[in-house]
Amino acid sequence: MVTRNAINQGLIPGPRYLAASQEITVAGGLGDETLPHLPFPEFSFGVLVSGAEEMRKAVRMFLKYGVDHDQAQPLGRQLHRRPRRPAPPG
């Protein structure tokens, strides 16, 4: 958002720029990169939510800080799927 605001204010040259939120995701979802030995959610790629109320809370927080749009990854999909192993003969 800092870059977007600086472009809009003419402080730095640049194209039109939209600021997005962190991804909003569920535990095990696409944006969940939290590690058990580094429990610092502010450094995570995504914000973990569980349920509709937490989702609303996360969206409202990002709107408060002025993002142009939110990114939601509500499914537990992964970027890279593991290849399926063939069934054993017999």
PDB file of N, CA, C and O in Angstrom, chain B, residues numbered from 101:
ATOM      1  N   MET B 101       0.820  -1.177   0.000  1.00  0.00           N
ATOM      2  CA  MET B 101       0.000   0.000   0.000  1.00  0.00           C
ATOM      3  C   MET B 101       0.872   1.251   0.000  1.00  0.00           C
ATOM      4  O   MET B 101       0.466   2.298  -0.503  1.00  0.00           O
ATOM      5  N   VAL B 102       2.060   1.136   0.561  1.00  0.00           N
ATOM      6  CA  VAL B 102       2.953   2.287   0.594  1.00  0.00           C
ATOM      7  C   VAL B 102       3.341   2.686  -0.832  1.00  0.00           C
ATOM      8  O   VAL B 102       3.362   3.870  -1.168  1.00  0.00           O
ATOM      9  N   THR B 103       3.645   1.700  -1.657  1.00  0.00           N
ATOM     10  CA  THR B 103       4.013   1.984  -3.054  1.00  0.00           C
ATOM     11  C   THR B 103       2.838   2.594  -3.794  1.00  0.00           C
ATOM     12  O   THR B 103       3.006   3.581  -4.511  1.00  0.00           O
ATOM     13  N   ARG B 104       1.661   2.030  -3.633  1.00  0.00           N
ATOM     14  CA  ARG B 104       0.466   2.572  -4.288  1.00  0.00           C
ATOM     15  C   ARG B 104       0.233   4.022  -3.885  1.00  0.00           C
ATOM     16  O   ARG B 104      -0.029   4.871  -4.736  1.00  0.00           O
ATOM     17  N   ASN B 105       0.328   4.305  -2.589  1.00  0.00           N
ATOM     18  CA  ASN B 105       0.088   5.665  -2.107  1.00  0.00           C
ATOM     19  C   ASN B 105       1.133   6.640  -2.627  1.00  0.00           C
ATOM     20  O   ASN B 105       0.807   7.777  -2.968  1.00  0.00           O
ATOM     21  N   ALA B 106       2.390   6.203  -2.689  1.00  0.00           N
ATOM     22  CA  ALA B 106       3.450   7.085  -3.190  1.00  0.00           C
ATOM     23  C   ALA B 106       3.248   7.390  -4.674  1.00  0.00           C
ATOM     24  O   ALA B 106       3.478   8.522  -5.100  1.00  0.00           O
ATOM     25  N   ILE B 107       2.827   6.414  -5.463  1.00  0.00           N
ATOM     26  CA  ILE B 107       2.536   6.645  -6.890  1.00  0.00           C
ATOM     27  C   ILE B 107       1.367   7.609  -7.020  1.00  0.00           C
ATOM     28  O   ILE B 107       1.422   8.556  -7.806  1.00  0.00           O
ATOM     29  N   ASN B 108       0.310   7.372  -6.254  1.00  0.00           N
ATOM     30  CA  ASN B 108      -0.874   8.234  -6.323  1.00  0.00           C
ATOM     31  C   ASN B 108      -0.580   9.673  -5.910  1.00  0.00           C
ATOM     32  O   ASN B 108      -1.202  10.607  -6.415  1.00  0.00           O
ATOM     33  N   GLN B 109       0.367   9.850  -4.994  1.00  0.00           N
ATOM     34  CA  GLN B 109       0.728  11.194  -4.537  1.00  0.00           C
ATOM     35  C   GLN B 109       1.774  11.859  -5.427  1.00  0.00           C
ATOM     36  O   GLN B 109       2.137  13.013  -5.199  1.00  0.00           O
ATOM     37  N   GLY B 110       2.262  11.136  -6.443  1.00  0.00           N
ATOM     38  CA  GLY B 110       3.265  11.690  -7.339  1.00  0.00           C
ATOM     39  C   GLY B 110       4.667  11.710  -6.754  1.00  0.00           C
ATOM     40  O   GLY B 110       5.547  12.381  -7.293  1.00  0.00           O
ATOM     41  N   LEU B 111       4.893  10.989  -5.661  1.00  0.00           N
ATOM     42  CA  LEU B 111       6.216  10.954  -5.045  1.00  0.00           C
ATOM     43  C   LEU B 111       7.201  10.106  -5.839  1.00  0.00           C
ATOM     44  O   LEU B 111       8.397  10.395  -5.870  1.00  0.00           O
ATOM     45  N   ILE B 112       6.693   9.061  -6.478  1.00  0.00           N
ATOM     46  CA  ILE B 112       7.514   8.220  -7.350  1.00  0.00           C
ATOM     47  C   ILE B 112       6.725   7.962  -8.634  1.00  0.00           C
ATOM     48  O   ILE B 112       5.496   7.898  -8.601  1.00  0.00           O
ATOM     49  N   PRO B 113       7.419   7.815  -9.763  1.00  0.00           N
ATOM     50  CA  PRO B 113       6.696   7.518 -11.003  1.00  0.00           C
ATOM     51  C   PRO B 113       6.253   6.056 -11.011  1.00  0.00           C
ATOM     52  O   PRO B 113       6.913   5.195 -10.430  1.00  0.00           O
ATOM     53  N   GLY B 114       5.161   5.796 -11.655  1.00  0.00           N
ATOM     54  CA  GLY B 114       4.711   4.421 -11.741  1.00  0.00           C
ATOM     55  C   GLY B 114       3.341   4.329 -12.366  1.00  0.00           C
ATOM     56  O   GLY B 114       2.641   5.333 -12.502  1.00  0.00           O
ATOM     57  N   PRO B 115       2.957   3.122 -12.748  1.00  0.00           N
ATOM     58  CA  PRO B 115       1.632   2.900 -13.335  1.00  0.00           C
ATOM     59  C   PRO B 115       0.563   2.887 -12.250  1.00  0.00           C
ATOM     60  O   PRO B 115       0.866   2.952 -11.058  1.00  0.00           O
ATOM     61  N   ARG B 116      -0.677   2.803 -12.678  1.00  0.00           N
ATOM     62  CA  ARG B 116      -1.758   2.626 -11.698  1.00  0.00           C
ATOM     63  C   ARG B 116      -1.483   1.314 -10.962  1.00  0.00           C
ATOM     64  O   ARG B 116      -1.119   0.311 -11.576  1.00  0.00           O
ATOM     65  N   TYR B 117      -1.657   1.332  -9.674  1.00  0.00           N
ATOM     66  CA  TYR B 117      -1.251   0.209  -8.833  1.00  0.00           C
ATOM     67  C   TYR B 117      -2.370  -0.100  -7.852  1.00  0.00           C
ATOM     68  O   TYR B 117      -2.907   0.805  -7.214  1.00  0.00           O
ATOM     69  N   LEU B 118      -2.726  -1.381  -7.727  1.00  0.00           N
ATOM     70  CA  LEU B 118      -3.739  -1.807  -6.760  1.00  0.00           C
ATOM     71  C   LEU B 118      -3.055  -2.609  -5.658  1.00  0.00           C
ATOM     72  O   LEU B 118      -2.239  -3.488  -5.933  1.00  0.00           O
ATOM     73  N   ALA B 119      -3.390  -2.303  -4.432  1.00  0.00           N
ATOM     74  CA  ALA B 119      -2.806  -3.001  -3.288  1.00  0.00           C
ATOM     75  C   ALA B 119      -3.751  -4.105  -2.829  1.00  0.00           C
ATOM     76  O   ALA B 119      -4.942  -3.874  -2.621  1.00  0.00           O
ATOM     77  N   ALA B 120      -3.204  -5.302  -2.675  1.00  0.00           N
ATOM     78  CA  ALA B 120      -4.000  -6.448  -2.242  1.00  0.00           C
ATOM     79  C   ALA B 120      -3.637  -6.824  -0.812  1.00  0.00           C
ATOM     80  O   ALA B 120      -2.563  -6.487  -0.313  1.00  0.00           O
ATOM     81  N   SER B 121      -4.542  -7.516  -0.179  1.00  0.00           N
ATOM     82  CA  SER B 121      -4.297  -8.018   1.172  1.00  0.00           C
ATOM     83  C   SER B 121      -3.435  -9.267   1.109  1.00  0.00           C
ATOM     84  O   SER B 121      -3.140  -9.781   0.030  1.00  0.00           O
ATOM     85  N   GLN B 122      -3.033  -9.748   2.283  1.00  0.00           N
ATOM     86  CA  GLN B 122      -2.494 -11.097   2.351  1.00  0.00           C
ATOM     87  C   GLN B 122      -3.625 -12.029   1.935  1.00  0.00           C
ATOM     88  O   GLN B 122      -4.794 -11.644   1.964  1.00  0.00           O
ATOM     89  N   GLU B 123      -3.279 -13.248   1.549  1.00  0.00           N
ATOM     90  CA  GLU B 123      -4.333 -14.206   1.248  1.00  0.00           C
ATOM     91  C   GLU B 123      -5.039 -14.591   2.541  1.00  0.00           C
ATOM     92  O   GLU B 123      -4.412 -14.739   3.590  1.00  0.00           O
ATOM     93  N   ILE B 124      -6.346 -14.747   2.447  1.00  0.00           N
ATOM     94  CA  ILE B 124      -7.145 -15.227   3.580  1.00  0.00           C
ATOM     95  C   ILE B 124      -7.415 -16.695   3.296  1.00  0.00           C
ATOM     96  O   ILE B 124      -7.989 -17.032   2.261  1.00  0.00           O
ATOM     97  N   THR B 125      -7.008 -17.565   4.203  1.00  0.00           N
ATOM     98  CA  THR B 125      -7.069 -18.989   3.934  1.00  0.00           C
ATOM     99  C   THR B 125      -7.454 -19.772   5.184  1.00  0.00           C
ATOM    100  O   THR B 125      -7.597 -19.204   6.268  1.00  0.00           O
ATOM    101  N   VAL B 126      -7.617 -21.064   5.022  1.00  0.00           N
ATOM    102  CA  VAL B 126      -7.909 -21.969   6.135  1.00  0.00           C
ATOM    103  C   VAL B 126      -6.663 -22.777   6.441  1.00  0.00           C
ATOM    104  O   VAL B 126      -5.746 -22.835   5.621  1.00  0.00           O
ATOM    105  N   ALA B 127      -6.616 -23.402   7.612  1.00  0.00           N
ATOM    106  CA  ALA B 127      -5.472 -24.244   7.969  1.00  0.00           C
ATOM    107  C   ALA B 127      -5.301 -25.331   6.910  1.00  0.00           C
ATOM    108  O   ALA B 127      -6.244 -26.059   6.598  1.00  0.00           O
ATOM    109  N   GLY B 128      -4.104 -25.433   6.368  1.00  0.00           N
ATOM    110  CA  GLY B 128      -3.828 -26.407   5.326  1.00  0.00           C
ATOM    111  C   GLY B 128      -4.197 -25.917   3.944  1.00  0.00           C
ATOM    112  O   GLY B 128      -4.030 -26.647   2.966  1.00  0.00           O
ATOM    113  N   GLY B 129      -4.697 -24.691   3.842  1.00  0.00           N
ATOM    114  CA  GLY B 129      -5.086 -24.143   2.551  1.00  0.00           C
ATOM    115  C   GLY B 129      -3.903 -23.626   1.757  1.00  0.00           C
ATOM    116  O   GLY B 129      -2.755 -23.735   2.189  1.00  0.00           O
ATOM    117  N   LEU B 130      -4.183 -23.072   0.616  1.00  0.00           N
ATOM    118  CA  LEU B 130      -3.163 -22.636  -0.325  1.00  0.00           C
ATOM    119  C   LEU B 130      -2.220 -21.601   0.276  1.00  0.00           C
ATOM    120  O   LEU B 130      -1.022 -21.650  -0.003  1.00  0.00           O
ATOM    121  N   GLY B 131      -2.706 -20.676   1.081  1.00  0.00           N
ATOM    122  CA  GLY B 131      -1.857 -19.637   1.641  1.00  0.00           C
ATOM    123  C   GLY B 131      -1.299 -19.946   3.015  1.00  0.00           C
ATOM    124  O   GLY B 131      -0.645 -19.093   3.617  1.00  0.00           O
ATOM    125  N   ASP B 132      -1.539 -21.145   3.526  1.00  0.00           N
ATOM    126  CA  ASP B 132      -1.073 -21.505   4.867  1.00  0.00           C
ATOM    127  C   ASP B 132       0.362 -22.009   4.793  1.00  0.00           C
ATOM    128  O   ASP B 132       0.617 -23.148   4.402  1.00  0.00           O
ATOM    129  N   GLU B 133       1.293 -21.141   5.174  1.00  0.00           N
ATOM    130  CA  GLU B 133       2.703 -21.522   5.204  1.00  0.00           C
ATOM    131  C   GLU B 133       3.277 -21.420   6.604  1.00  0.00           C
ATOM    132  O   GLU B 133       4.491 -21.297   6.773  1.00  0.00           O
ATOM    133  N   THR B 134       2.413 -21.469   7.610  1.00  0.00           N
ATOM    134  CA  THR B 134       2.899 -21.362   8.984  1.00  0.00           C
ATOM    135  C   THR B 134       3.686 -22.616   9.356  1.00  0.00           C
ATOM    136  O   THR B 134       3.347 -23.727   8.948  1.00  0.00           O
ATOM    137  N   LEU B 135       4.731 -22.414  10.130  1.00  0.00           N
ATOM    138  CA  LEU B 135       5.571 -23.517  10.583  1.00  0.00           C
ATOM    139  C   LEU B 135       5.459 -23.630  12.097  1.00  0.00           C
ATOM    140  O   LEU B 135       5.421 -22.610  12.785  1.00  0.00           O
ATOM    141  N   PRO B 136       5.406 -24.847  12.632  1.00  0.00           N
ATOM    142  CA  PRO B 136       5.213 -24.997  14.070  1.00  0.00           C
ATOM    143  C   PRO B 136       6.340 -24.394  14.904  1.00  0.00           C
ATOM    144  O   PRO B 136       6.107 -23.989  16.043  1.00  0.00           O
ATOM    145  N   HIS B 137       7.553 -24.325  14.364  1.00  0.00           N
ATOM    146  CA  HIS B 137       8.669 -23.775  15.126  1.00  0.00           C
ATOM    147  C   HIS B 137       8.831 -22.262  14.921  1.00  0.00           C
ATOM    148  O   HIS B 137       9.677 -21.644  15.567  1.00  0.00           O
ATOM    149  N   LEU B 138       8.034 -21.663  14.033  1.00  0.00           N
ATOM    150  CA  LEU B 138       8.048 -20.219  13.813  1.00  0.00           C
ATOM    151  C   LEU B 138       6.623 -19.681  13.893  1.00  0.00           C
ATOM    152  O   LEU B 138       6.054 -19.299  12.870  1.00  0.00           O
ATOM    153  N   PRO B 139       6.046 -19.646  15.072  1.00  0.00           N
ATOM    154  CA  PRO B 139       4.635 -19.256  15.205  1.00  0.00           C
ATOM    155  C   PRO B 139       4.430 -17.737  15.185  1.00  0.00           C
ATOM    156  O   PRO B 139       3.932 -17.161  16.151  1.00  0.00           O
ATOM    157  N   PHE B 140       4.814 -17.102  14.089  1.00  0.00           N
ATOM    158  CA  PHE B 140       4.650 -15.658  13.955  1.00  0.00           C
ATOM    159  C   PHE B 140       3.713 -15.384  12.784  1.00  0.00           C
ATOM    160  O   PHE B 140       4.176 -15.276  11.648  1.00  0.00           O
ATOM    161  N   PRO B 141       2.402 -15.267  13.031  1.00  0.00           N
ATOM    162  CA  PRO B 141       1.447 -15.116  11.932  1.00  0.00           C
ATOM    163  C   PRO B 141       1.677 -13.863  11.093  1.00  0.00           C
ATOM    164  O   PRO B 141       1.293 -13.834   9.924  1.00  0.00           O
ATOM    165  N   GLU B 142       2.296 -12.827  11.663  1.00  0.00           N
ATOM    166  CA  GLU B 142       2.512 -11.609  10.890  1.00  0.00           C
ATOM    167  C   GLU B 142       3.525 -11.809   9.759  1.00  0.00           C
ATOM    168  O   GLU B 142       3.582 -10.994   8.838  1.00  0.00           O
ATOM    169  N   PHE B 143       4.323 -12.876   9.814  1.00  0.00           N
ATOM    170  CA  PHE B 143       5.282 -13.156   8.756  1.00  0.00           C
ATOM    171  C   PHE B 143       4.757 -14.178   7.752  1.00  0.00           C
ATOM    172  O   PHE B 143       5.469 -14.543   6.816  1.00  0.00           O
ATOM    173  N   SER B 144       3.552 -14.634   7.929  1.00  0.00           N
ATOM    174  CA  SER B 144       2.977 -15.657   7.060  1.00  0.00           C
ATOM    175  C   SER B 144       2.476 -15.065   5.752  1.00  0.00           C
ATOM    176  O   SER B 144       2.103 -13.894   5.681  1.00  0.00           O
ATOM    177  N   PHE B 145       2.477 -15.889   4.732  1.00  0.00           N
ATOM    178  CA  PHE B 145       1.951 -15.493   3.428  1.00  0.00           C
ATOM    179  C   PHE B 145       0.452 -15.239   3.501  1.00  0.00           C
ATOM    180  O   PHE B 145      -0.070 -14.354   2.823  1.00  0.00           O
ATOM    181  N   GLY B 146      -0.232 -16.013   4.322  1.00  0.00           N
ATOM    182  CA  GLY B 146      -1.678 -15.876   4.430  1.00  0.00           C
ATOM    183  C   GLY B 146      -2.137 -15.655   5.853  1.00  0.00           C
ATOM    184  O   GLY B 146      -1.388 -15.873   6.805  1.00  0.00           O
ATOM    185  N   VAL B 147      -3.381 -15.219   5.987  1.00  0.00           N
ATOM    186  CA  VAL B 147      -4.022 -15.063   7.294  1.00  0.00           C
ATOM    187  C   VAL B 147      -4.974 -16.235   7.465  1.00  0.00           C
ATOM    188  O   VAL B 147      -5.855 -16.453   6.633  1.00  0.00           O
ATOM    189  N   LEU B 148      -4.798 -16.991   8.543  1.00  0.00           N
ATOM    190  CA  LEU B 148      -5.642 -18.165   8.770  1.00  0.00           C
ATOM    191  C   LEU B 148      -6.945 -17.766   9.440  1.00  0.00           C
ATOM    192  O   LEU B 148      -6.959 -17.015  10.415  1.00  0.00           O
ATOM    193  N   VAL B 149      -8.045 -18.286   8.893  1.00  0.00           N
ATOM    194  CA  VAL B 149      -9.354 -18.072   9.487  1.00  0.00           C
ATOM    195  C   VAL B 149     -10.054 -19.415   9.638  1.00  0.00           C
ATOM    196  O   VAL B 149      -9.745 -20.376   8.933  1.00  0.00           O
ATOM    197  N   SER B 150     -10.992 -19.462  10.558  1.00  0.00           N
ATOM    198  CA  SER B 150     -11.783 -20.659  10.768  1.00  0.00           C
ATOM    199  C   SER B 150     -13.215 -20.207  11.020  1.00  0.00           C
ATOM    200  O   SER B 150     -13.576 -19.828  12.134  1.00  0.00           O
ATOM    201  N   GLY B 151     -14.016 -20.254   9.976  1.00  0.00           N
ATOM    202  CA  GLY B 151     -15.415 -19.873  10.125  1.00  0.00           C
ATOM    203  C   GLY B 151     -15.719 -18.492   9.591  1.00  0.00           C
ATOM    204  O   GLY B 151     -14.827 -17.694   9.305  1.00  0.00           O
ATOM    205  N   ALA B 152     -17.000 -18.239   9.467  1.00  0.00           N
ATOM    206  CA  ALA B 152     -17.479 -16.996   8.847  1.00  0.00           C
ATOM    207  C   ALA B 152     -17.112 -15.755   9.653  1.00  0.00           C
ATOM    208  O   ALA B 152     -16.761 -14.728   9.074  1.00  0.00           O
ATOM    209  N   GLU B 153     -17.188 -15.833  10.973  1.00  0.00           N
ATOM    210  CA  GLU B 153     -16.889 -14.647  11.791  1.00  0.00           C
ATOM    211  C   GLU B 153     -15.427 -14.234  11.673  1.00  0.00           C
ATOM    212  O   GLU B 153     -15.126 -13.043  11.586  1.00  0.00           O
ATOM    213  N   GLU B 154     -14.517 -15.202  11.670  1.00  0.00           N
ATOM    214  CA  GLU B 154     -13.102 -14.880  11.508  1.00  0.00           C
ATOM    215  C   GLU B 154     -12.820 -14.337  10.111  1.00  0.00           C
ATOM    216  O   GLU B 154     -11.958 -13.474   9.945  1.00  0.00           O
ATOM    217  N   MET B 155     -13.538 -14.834   9.110  1.00  0.00           N
ATOM    218  CA  MET B 155     -13.387 -14.318   7.747  1.00  0.00           C
ATOM    219  C   MET B 155     -13.809 -12.855   7.692  1.00  0.00           C
ATOM    220  O   MET B 155     -13.098 -12.025   7.125  1.00  0.00           O
ATOM    221  N   ARG B 156     -14.949 -12.537   8.270  1.00  0.00           N
ATOM    222  CA  ARG B 156     -15.408 -11.143   8.307  1.00  0.00           C
ATOM    223  C   ARG B 156     -14.408 -10.254   9.039  1.00  0.00           C
ATOM    224  O   ARG B 156     -14.130  -9.136   8.605  1.00  0.00           O
ATOM    225  N   LYS B 157     -13.879 -10.745  10.132  1.00  0.00           N
ATOM    226  CA  LYS B 157     -12.909  -9.976  10.912  1.00  0.00           C
ATOM    227  C   LYS B 157     -11.656  -9.679  10.087  1.00  0.00           C
ATOM    228  O   LYS B 157     -11.154  -8.556  10.110  1.00  0.00           O
ATOM    229  N   ALA B 158     -11.152 -10.672   9.362  1.00  0.00           N
ATOM    230  CA  ALA B 158      -9.964 -10.479   8.530  1.00  0.00           C
ATOM    231  C   ALA B 158     -10.227  -9.476   7.409  1.00  0.00           C
ATOM    232  O   ALA B 158      -9.401  -8.599   7.157  1.00  0.00           O
ATOM    233  N   VAL B 159     -11.372  -9.601   6.735  1.00  0.00           N
ATOM    234  CA  VAL B 159     -11.702  -8.673   5.648  1.00  0.00           C
ATOM    235  C   VAL B 159     -11.832  -7.252   6.185  1.00  0.00           C
ATOM    236  O   VAL B 159     -11.332  -6.309   5.570  1.00  0.00           O
ATOM    237  N   ARG B 160     -12.487  -7.093   7.307  1.00  0.00           N
ATOM    238  CA  ARG B 160     -12.643  -5.753   7.896  1.00  0.00           C
ATOM    239  C   ARG B 160     -11.295  -5.157   8.295  1.00  0.00           C
ATOM    240  O   ARG B 160     -11.086  -3.953   8.151  1.00  0.00           O
ATOM    241  N   MET B 161     -10.388  -5.981   8.788  1.00  0.00           N
ATOM    242  CA  MET B 161      -9.064  -5.486   9.151  1.00  0.00           C
ATOM    243  C   MET B 161      -8.338  -4.951   7.917  1.00  0.00           C
ATOM    244  O   MET B 161      -7.743  -3.874   7.962  1.00  0.00           O
ATOM    245  N   PHE B 162      -8.388  -5.701   6.820  1.00  0.00           N
ATOM    246  CA  PHE B 162      -7.704  -5.254   5.608  1.00  0.00           C
ATOM    247  C   PHE B 162      -8.355  -4.000   5.033  1.00  0.00           C
ATOM    248  O   PHE B 162      -7.657  -3.109   4.550  1.00  0.00           O
ATOM    249  N   LEU B 163      -9.665  -3.921   5.080  1.00  0.00           N
ATOM    250  CA  LEU B 163     -10.351  -2.713   4.609  1.00  0.00           C
ATOM    251  C   LEU B 163      -9.963  -1.503   5.457  1.00  0.00           C
ATOM    252  O   LEU B 163      -9.811  -0.396   4.940  1.00  0.00           O
ATOM    253  N   LYS B 164      -9.805  -1.721   6.748  1.00  0.00           N
ATOM    254  CA  LYS B 164      -9.383  -0.644   7.649  1.00  0.00           C
ATOM    255  C   LYS B 164      -8.039  -0.058   7.212  1.00  0.00           C
ATOM    256  O   LYS B 164      -7.822   1.151   7.294  1.00  0.00           O
ATOM    257  N   TYR B 165      -7.142  -0.929   6.748  1.00  0.00           N
ATOM    258  CA  TYR B 165      -5.814  -0.469   6.339  1.00  0.00           C
ATOM    259  C   TYR B 165      -5.759  -0.003   4.891  1.00  0.00           C
ATOM    260  O   TYR B 165      -4.705   0.433   4.430  1.00  0.00           O
ATOM    261  N   GLY B 166      -6.877  -0.087   4.160  1.00  0.00           N
ATOM    262  CA  GLY B 166      -6.959   0.522   2.840  1.00  0.00           C
ATOM    263  C   GLY B 166      -6.586  -0.328   1.640  1.00  0.00           C
ATOM    264  O   GLY B 166      -6.206   0.212   0.601  1.00  0.00           O
ATOM    265  N   VAL B 167      -6.687  -1.650   1.756  1.00  0.00           N
ATOM    266  CA  VAL B 167      -6.394  -2.464   0.574  1.00  0.00           C
ATOM    267  C   VAL B 167      -7.463  -2.223  -0.492  1.00  0.00           C
ATOM    268  O   VAL B 167      -8.594  -1.847  -0.185  1.00  0.00           O
ATOM    269  N   ASP B 168      -7.079  -2.447  -1.750  1.00  0.00           N
ATOM    270  CA  ASP B 168      -8.027  -2.279  -2.844  1.00  0.00           C
ATOM    271  C   ASP B 168      -8.877  -3.528  -3.055  1.00  0.00           C
ATOM    272  O   ASP B 168     -10.027  -3.428  -3.481  1.00  0.00           O
ATOM    273  N   HIS B 169      -8.325  -4.691  -2.763  1.00  0.00           N
ATOM    274  CA  HIS B 169      -9.118  -5.921  -2.837  1.00  0.00           C
ATOM    275  C   HIS B 169      -8.507  -6.981  -1.939  1.00  0.00           C
ATOM    276  O   HIS B 169      -7.311  -6.964  -1.650  1.00  0.00           O
ATOM    277  N   ASP B 170      -9.365  -7.915  -1.499  1.00  0.00           N
ATOM    278  CA  ASP B 170      -8.943  -9.025  -0.655  1.00  0.00           C
ATOM    279  C   ASP B 170      -8.732 -10.256  -1.512  1.00  0.00           C
ATOM    280  O   ASP B 170      -9.363 -10.422  -2.556  1.00  0.00           O
ATOM    281  N   GLN B 171      -7.838 -11.114  -1.057  1.00  0.00           N
ATOM    282  CA  GLN B 171      -7.580 -12.374  -1.749  1.00  0.00           C
ATOM    283  C   GLN B 171      -7.992 -13.512  -0.828  1.00  0.00           C
ATOM    284  O   GLN B 171      -7.457 -13.641   0.273  1.00  0.00           O
ATOM    285  N   ALA B 172      -8.913 -14.317  -1.253  1.00  0.00           N
ATOM    286  CA  ALA B 172      -9.376 -15.438  -0.432  1.00  0.00           C
ATOM    287  C   ALA B 172      -9.038 -16.759  -1.098  1.00  0.00           C
ATOM    288  O   ALA B 172      -9.264 -16.943  -2.294  1.00  0.00           O
ATOM    289  N   GLN B 173      -8.500 -17.669  -0.317  1.00  0.00           N
ATOM    290  CA  GLN B 173      -8.214 -19.035  -0.749  1.00  0.00           C
ATOM    291  C   GLN B 173      -8.889 -19.963   0.252  1.00  0.00           C
ATOM    292  O   GLN B 173      -8.216 -20.528   1.115  1.00  0.00           O
ATOM    293  N   PRO B 174     -10.209 -20.132   0.156  1.00  0.00           N
ATOM    294  CA  PRO B 174     -10.917 -20.877   1.189  1.00  0.00           C
ATOM    295  C   PRO B 174     -10.758 -22.394   1.120  1.00  0.00           C
ATOM    296  O   PRO B 174     -11.134 -23.088   2.065  1.00  0.00           O
ATOM    297  N   LEU B 175     -10.215 -22.923   0.034  1.00  0.00           N
ATOM    298  CA  LEU B 175     -10.116 -24.369  -0.102  1.00  0.00           C
ATOM    299  C   LEU B 175      -8.786 -24.885   0.405  1.00  0.00           C
ATOM    300  O   LEU B 175      -7.811 -24.138   0.484  1.00  0.00           O
ATOM    301  N   GLY B 176      -8.746 -26.141   0.742  1.00  0.00           N
ATOM    302  CA  GLY B 176      -7.523 -26.771   1.211  1.00  0.00           C
ATOM    303  C   GLY B 176      -6.681 -27.323   0.084  1.00  0.00           C
ATOM    304  O   GLY B 176      -6.025 -28.350   0.262  1.00  0.00           O
ATOM    305  N   ARG B 177      -6.675 -26.682  -1.067  1.00  0.00           N
ATOM    306  CA  ARG B 177      -5.893 -27.161  -2.206  1.00  0.00           C
ATOM    307  C   ARG B 177      -4.428 -26.755  -2.048  1.00  0.00           C
ATOM    308  O   ARG B 177      -4.118 -25.781  -1.363  1.00  0.00           O
ATOM    309  N   GLN B 178      -3.554 -27.488  -2.670  1.00  0.00           N
ATOM    310  CA  GLN B 178      -2.131 -27.152  -2.686  1.00  0.00           C
ATOM    311  C   GLN B 178      -1.733 -26.777  -4.103  1.00  0.00           C
ATOM    312  O   GLN B 178      -2.385 -27.180  -5.066  1.00  0.00           O
ATOM    313  N   LEU B 179      -0.658 -26.000  -4.229  1.00  0.00           N
ATOM    314  CA  LEU B 179      -0.193 -25.585  -5.552  1.00  0.00           C
ATOM    315  C   LEU B 179       0.254 -26.768  -6.393  1.00  0.00           C
ATOM    316  O   LEU B 179      -0.066 -26.857  -7.578  1.00  0.00           O
ATOM    317  N   HIS B 180       0.992 -27.670  -5.776  1.00  0.00           N
ATOM    318  CA  HIS B 180       1.533 -28.808  -6.516  1.00  0.00           C
ATOM    319  C   HIS B 180       0.955 -30.089  -5.938  1.00  0.00           C
ATOM    320  O   HIS B 180       1.124 -30.386  -4.755  1.00  0.00           O
ATOM    321  N   ARG B 181       0.290 -30.822  -6.767  1.00  0.00           N
ATOM    322  CA  ARG B 181      -0.257 -32.096  -6.303  1.00  0.00           C
ATOM    323  C   ARG B 181       0.801 -33.181  -6.440  1.00  0.00           C
ATOM    324  O   ARG B 181       1.604 -33.174  -7.374  1.00  0.00           O
ATOM    325  N   ARG B 182       0.787 -34.086  -5.520  1.00  0.00           N
ATOM    326  CA  ARG B 182       1.700 -35.220  -5.619  1.00  0.00           C
ATOM    327  C   ARG B 182       1.184 -36.171  -6.688  1.00  0.00           C
ATOM    328  O   ARG B 182      -0.022 -36.395  -6.791  1.00  0.00           O
ATOM    329  N   PRO B 183       2.091 -36.733  -7.486  1.00  0.00           N
ATOM    330  CA  PRO B 183       1.624 -37.684  -8.495  1.00  0.00           C
ATOM    331  C   PRO B 183       1.051 -38.933  -7.828  1.00  0.00           C
ATOM    332  O   PRO B 183       1.544 -39.388  -6.796  1.00  0.00           O
ATOM    333  N   ARG B 184       0.021 -39.462  -8.429  1.00  0.00           N
ATOM    334  CA  ARG B 184      -0.582 -40.691  -7.895  1.00  0.00           C
ATOM    335  C   ARG B 184       0.309 -41.876  -8.197  1.00  0.00           C
ATOM    336  O   ARG B 184       0.849 -42.004  -9.296  1.00  0.00           O
ATOM    337  N   ARG B 185       0.453 -42.731  -7.218  1.00  0.00           N
ATOM    338  CA  ARG B 185       1.213 -43.952  -7.451  1.00  0.00           C
ATOM    339  C   ARG B 185       0.288 -44.996  -8.068  1.00  0.00           C
ATOM    340  O   ARG B 185      -0.883 -45.102  -7.704  1.00  0.00           O
ATOM    341  N   PRO B 186       0.831 -45.757  -9.000  1.00  0.00           N
ATOM    342  CA  PRO B 186      -0.022 -46.808  -9.578  1.00  0.00           C
ATOM    343  C   PRO B 186      -0.371 -47.859  -8.525  1.00  0.00           C
ATOM    344  O   PRO B 186       0.404 -48.123  -7.606  1.00  0.00           O
ATOM    345  N   ALA B 187      -1.541 -48.442  -8.680  1.00  0.00           N
ATOM    346  CA  ALA B 187      -1.984 -49.488  -7.752  1.00  0.00           C
ATOM    347  C   ALA B 187      -1.085 -50.705  -7.905  1.00  0.00           C
ATOM    348  O   ALA B 187      -0.657 -51.022  -9.015  1.00  0.00           O
ATOM    349  N   PRO B 188      -0.791 -51.395  -6.798  1.00  0.00           N
ATOM    350  CA  PRO B 188       0.037 -52.597  -6.898  1.00  0.00           C
ATOM    351  C   PRO B 188      -0.679 -53.684  -7.674  1.00  0.00           C
ATOM    352  O   PRO B 188      -1.903 -53.796  -7.606  1.00  0.00           O
ATOM    353  N   PRO B 189       0.067 -54.477  -8.404  1.00  0.00           N
ATOM    354  CA  PRO B 189      -0.571 -55.548  -9.186  1.00  0.00           C
ATOM    355  C   PRO B 189      -1.236 -56.577  -8.265  1.00  0.00           C
ATOM    356  O   PRO B 189      -0.799 -56.835  -7.144  1.00  0.00           O
ATOM    357  N   GLY B 190      -2.300 -57.136  -8.797  1.00  0.00           N
ATOM    358  CA  GLY B 190      -2.918 -58.218  -8.062  1.00  0.00           C
ATOM    359  C   GLY B 190      -4.168 -57.923  -7.492  1.00  0.00           C
ATOM    360  O   GLY B 190      -4.771 -58.782  -6.848  1.00  0.00           O
TER     361      GLY B 190
END
